[in-house]
Amino acid sequence: MKAALYTLGCKVNQYETQVIGEALADAGFLLVPPSEEADVYIVNSCTVTAESDKKTRQAVRRFKRAHPDALVLLTGCMPQAYPQAAEALTQADIVTGNRSTDQILALIREHFEKKQRLVRIRPHEAEESFIPCAITAFEERTRAALKIEDGCNRFCAYCVIPYARGRVRSKPLPELRREAEALAANGFREIVLVGINLSAYGLGTEHNLCDAIEEVAKISGIRRIRLGSLEPDHLTPPLLERMAAVPALCPQFHISLQSGCTATLRRMNRHYTAAEYAALCGELRSRFPACTLTTDVMVGFAGETDEEFEESLRFVKAVGFEKVHVFPYSPRAGTRAAGFDGQIEKSVKEQRARRMIDETAGIREAFLKRQIGQTVEVLAETGEPDGSASGYTANYTPVRIASGAVCGEFYRVRITDANRETCLGVIENEK
C-alpha cells in the first residue's frame, strides 16, 4: 500500500511526521509525495493560529475530494486542542491527536478491518511521560531535527499550545543519545534540537538543556548542534556559560519576544520584562562572538495602544535582531486573551505588521551586506539547476555558493555579494 504524509506547522510536527513515516515504511507501506496517488493520506495539523486550522480543513477536504476511496487520517495539534471541531470534519476517516503518534499504524489497521470511522483523541494528562520516539533520517535533508521536549507550562494569554501539547516532559538522555548516534551513522552532520518549549528541557528532573547539548556533542561525526526556538526563561547565566563551552553549538538563537513593551508582555502573561529580555541578548552576544539573534514579534495584541506599539518597535530596532518574524495577533478560542477588551481592528494590525516588517527588513539587509569579504564555513544543503548550491553558516546566515558544492558537505566560502535575502559566495580556493 502507498501512504502520503502532509505536514503543517513547526519542526516538532515535521519530526513527528518523520516518526510516522518510518513506522509505516517498516510496516511495508511505500511512502509517496502528497501530490501522488496513495491509499492513505495523513495530515499532521498545526493549530497555533486560526489560519493554521483553516489550512488543515482545506487539506483534509482536498485529499478526500481528490481521492474519495483513500483513507484520510487527521492527527496533530488541531484535534488535540479542538476535538469537537476535528470530529466534525467528516472527510477524515480517522481523527486522532498528537498524543497518539505511536498508535497511527494500529489505527489504520483497525479502520481497514472494521470499515468504520474512528475518532480516538486521548487527552493530555498532568503527569504523562514523554512518548518514546526516534528517527533515523529526516526527509532527505542534510540536517536532522531531533525532538527532545514536548509540552508547555507557560499558559500565555493568547496561546492554545498548552492545551494542544500538554505539560512539559523531556526525552531521557540515553534515548536522546541513541537517536543522535543513529542519525550520525546515517550521515547527518548537523543536529537541530527541537521542542515545544525547548528551554524547559529537563524540568522536574536533574537535567537541563545543556545536558542534552553536551550529550549530542560527544557523538563522533556531528559537526554542528543547533537549537530550535527558545523561550527566555531558563536561559540563566550559568547555563549560558556551559553552553558557550561546547564548540559544536551553533551561535544562533531564536528567542521568542512577542513584544518589546513590558505592559503588553504582562497582559500576554509572558514571564519577563523588556529589560530582562534585553539583558539576555547582551549576555548571549557577550558569550557567543558573531552570534545571531532572531525572534518572533506579535503586533496588535488585545489592548495594544499606538504608544505601546511604538515602544515595541523601538525595542526591536534597539536590539538589532538579525531577523524578525512578524505576525498580527489572532484570537484563539479557549484562551484568556480571546475575551479581553480592546481587541484591535484587522486593518490596524495589518498596518502595524507592515511597518514592523519594513523597519526590521533594513536591519536584516544591513547584516547580510556586512558579511561581504568574510570567509565562512557553509553546509551545502540544496542544489540548483544552474549548478549553484544554498546552505547556512553556523550562525544561520544563508549563503548561495556559485558552483562546485556537493550537498551534505562543508565548504570554506568567501562572501562576494549580498542582497536582501541571502549572501553570495565562492568556495575559497575557487578563482
Secondary structure, 3 states (H helix, E strand, C coil): CEEEEEECCCHHHHHHHHHHHHHHHHCCCEEECCCCCCCEEEEEECCCCHHHHHHHHHHHHHHHHHCCCCEEEEEEHHHHHCHHHHHCCCCCCEEECHHHHHHHHHHHHHHHHHCCCEEECCCCCCCCCCCCCCCCCCCCCCEEEEEEEECCCCCCCCCCHHHHHCCCEECCHHHHHHHHHHHHHCCCCEEEEEECCHHHCCCCCCCCHHHHHHHHHCCCCCCEEEECCECCCCCCHHHHHHHHCCCCECCEEEECCECCCHHHHHHHCCCCCHHHHHHHHHHHHHHCCCCEEEEEEEECCCCCCHHHHHHHHHHHHHHCCCEEEEEECCCCCCCHHHHCCCCCCHHHHHHHHHHHHHHHHHHHHHHHHCCCCCEEEEEEEEECCCCCEEEECCCCCEEEECCCCCCCCEEEEEEEEECCCCEEEEECCCC
